């Protein structure tokens, strides 16, 4: 996972579609979804870490 598109594809596999027209809010919602998927054991620690890195990188680009 290297991009937000990859992250969206991961979330889509679990039935989560996030698009609010607010990039920052989208990233926050994606982070919450990824945390929940990890907490419930649906994704691995590696997937979780990569997703968080992608989100953090995108947040830096917004600011």
Buried (B, 14 or more C-beta within 10 A) or exposed (E): BEEBEEBBEBBEEEEBEBEEEEBEEBBBBBBEBBEEBBEEEEBEEEBBEBBBEBBEEBBEEEE
